[in-house]
C-alpha cells in the first residue's frame, strides 16, 4: 500500500505541474509584451516568450528527474533490506 501511495503522489505532482505550467504559459508568459516597436520588438517579444517557456519546461523536467531519482533509490534501498 505504501508503494501505491508514493506513486500516486508522484503522479499527482506530475498532473498538477502540467496544469500549472500550462496556466503559466497561457495566462502569464503569452501576455508578455516588450515596449519596443517594429520588427525588433516582435522578434524580442517572441524570443522572451520562447525562452521563458523553455526555461519553465527545463525546470519541470529537472524537478521530475530529481523526484524519480529519489524514489528509485529509496525503493532500491528498501528491497535490499528484505
Secondary structure, 3 states (H helix, E strand, C coil): CHHHHHHHHHHHHHHHHHHHHHHHHHHHHHHCCCCCCHHHHHHHHHHHHHHHHHHHHHHHHHHHHHHHHHHHHHHHHHHHHC
